[in-house]
Amino acid sequence: MSESTALHTPPAATPRAASHAFRDARTMAGRCVRLSTRTPDAAVVSLVLPVMLMLVFVYFFGGAIRSGTSVYVTYVAPGVLILCAGYGASMTAVGVSRDMDEGIIDRFRSMDVGGFAILAGHVAASLARNAAATAAVLGVAFAIGFRPRADAPGWAAAVGILVAYVAALSWLSAAVGLLARSPEAASGFTFLFLFLPYPSSAFVPIETMPGWLHGFAEHQPVTSVIESLRGLLLAEPTGATPWQALAWCAGLLALAVPLGGLAFRARTA
């Protein structure tokens, strides 16, 4: 190999480089979490809104369901957890878009912080926010009558699926935040994340919906995630549904991570 060729050959990935990337991602995650604590209004909304939705669905709508509120809370709790995940993911899109607008990304790049570390930091902060919101929702659900029957493996499987879904949705949201040209636009684009639980089995059985909606409601990703959580938490047969949910999450990640990388390079070129 000639000297000129060697100078223009990009260095191969090394374990040291990978460790630096994960270290930078951990630092970026800490930064995003600290930023969340500095905006207490957003932090309060991210915790209070899911709790309010739980109470609204159970006490406002539960009486209209033949099962009554005491049974409906058990049915609706997994759906509210997924709705909570969608809201947390939308905040990730806004955070990424705000970083791009404020020019902080240029400072990070001058410090040799890569795009993966920056986006992974936002995703990790989203996971932390969703963990707090999920704990709040489950606490209120227990207080008003939610009684899961899962054993330890069932809980572990349910938590694993929920974490996979939040991670996939957060990575997709980070990519949307890069593609959007303003934080307001990023918030609008992620409305789909908040809408998807409604045409699913989150709040009412799919059989009660119009026939033309059944096909979409049965085969969209949110339904498989919700049915997995519901079956695992209530110790009911789930069949292949958890694997379908994980396949959806893996597919979303396979789409979102490269899309985020391409969008980051395009915005910072």
Secondary structure, DSSP 8 states (H G I E B T S, - for coil): --HHHHHHS-----HHHHHHHHHHHHHHHHHHHHHHHT-HHHHHHHHHHHHHHHHIIIIIIGGGSTT-HHHHHHHHHHHHHHHHHHHHHHHHHHHHHHHHHHTHHHHHHHTT--HHHHHHHHHHHHHHHHHHHHHHHHHHHHHTT------HHHHHHHHHHHHHHHHHHHHHHHHHHHHSSSHHHHHHHTHHHHHTTTTTTSSS-GGGS-HHHHHHHHHSHHHHHHHHHHHHHTT---TTHHHHHHHHHHHHHHHHHHHHHHHHHHHH-
